[in-house]
Amino acid sequence: MKKVTLSLLISALLPTAALAHTPLFACYDFGDNIILCEGGFSDGSSASGVEVLVLDVNGAELITSAINEDGEIEFEKPAGEYKVQFNAGPGHSIEVDGKDIVE
């Protein structure tokens, strides 16, 4: 009986644990060709050092950088279509299409 109770308890708590470290990432167009993106995690942990890629429509890297100590990255808006990728590892990646980044 104890094994069944323990199994049920673990099964109930696993989905909550899986959501405890969800990546958060948003980008904003501040005009003057400046894009600011903010990144972090739902549990409040820092995303400092997390890789951020700016890619063209063919997937070629235009900019490779990382989130700074303040949880931000700022870059010059590329000409043409692009997307911004927050890459904190498997299951922790977010991609924002450039056309969704508006003033």
C-alpha positions in Angstrom: 0.0 0.0 0.0 2.8 2.4 0.8 4.3 1.8 -2.7 1.0 2.7 -4.3 0.6 5.9 -2.2 4.2 6.9 -3.0 3.7 6.3 -6.7 0.6 8.4 -6.8 2.3 11.2 -4.9 5.2 11.2 -7.3 2.9 11.1 -10.3 1.0 14.1 -9.0 4.1 16.1 -8.4 6.1 15.4 -11.5 4.1 17.7 -13.9 4.6 20.6 -11.4 8.3 20.0 -11.2 8.6 19.9 -15.0 7.0 23.4 -15.2 9.2 24.9 -12.4 11.9 26.1 -14.7 10.1 27.3 -17.9 12.1 29.7 -20.1 10.7 33.2 -20.6 11.8 35.4 -23.5 10.3 38.5 -25.1 11.6 41.1 -27.6 10.7 44.7 -28.2 11.5 47.2 -31.0 12.6 50.5 -29.4 12.8 52.3 -32.7 16.1 53.7 -34.2 16.8 50.1 -35.3 17.3 48.9 -31.7 15.8 45.6 -30.5 15.8 44.7 -26.8 15.1 41.2 -25.6 14.6 40.0 -22.1 15.1 36.4 -20.9 14.7 34.5 -17.7 13.1 31.5 -16.1 9.7 31.1 -14.4 11.3 30.1 -11.1 13.1 33.4 -11.0 16.6 32.0 -11.9 18.8 34.1 -14.1 19.3 33.5 -17.8 22.6 35.4 -17.7 25.0 33.7 -20.2 22.2 32.0 -22.2 23.0 32.0 -25.9 20.9 34.2 -28.2 21.0 33.8 -32.0 19.6 36.2 -34.6 19.0 34.2 -37.7 18.0 35.1 -41.3 15.2 33.3 -43.2 17.6 30.6 -44.3 18.8 29.9 -40.8 22.2 31.6 -41.2 23.5 33.3 -38.0 23.5 37.1 -38.3 24.3 37.7 -34.6 25.5 35.4 -31.9 25.5 36.7 -28.3 24.3 36.0 -24.8 21.9 37.4 -22.2 23.7 39.8 -19.9 23.7 40.0 -16.1 20.5 42.1 -16.2 18.6 39.5 -18.2 18.8 41.4 -21.4 20.3 41.6 -24.9 20.3 44.5 -27.2 21.2 44.5 -30.9 20.7 46.4 -34.1 17.7 45.3 -36.1 18.8 43.3 -39.1 17.6 44.3 -42.6 15.0 41.9 -44.0 13.2 39.0 -42.3 14.8 37.5 -39.2 14.1 35.5 -36.0 15.6 35.6 -32.6 16.4 32.3 -30.8 16.8 32.0 -27.0 18.8 28.7 -26.6 19.0 27.5 -23.0 19.3 23.8 -24.0 17.0 21.0 -24.9 13.4 21.8 -23.9 14.4 25.4 -23.0 14.5 27.1 -26.4 12.2 29.9 -27.6 12.1 31.5 -31.0 10.6 34.9 -31.8 9.8 35.8 -35.4 11.1 39.3 -36.3 7.7 40.3 -37.7 6.2 39.8 -34.2 8.6 42.3 -32.7 6.8 45.7 -32.9 7.2 49.2 -31.5 
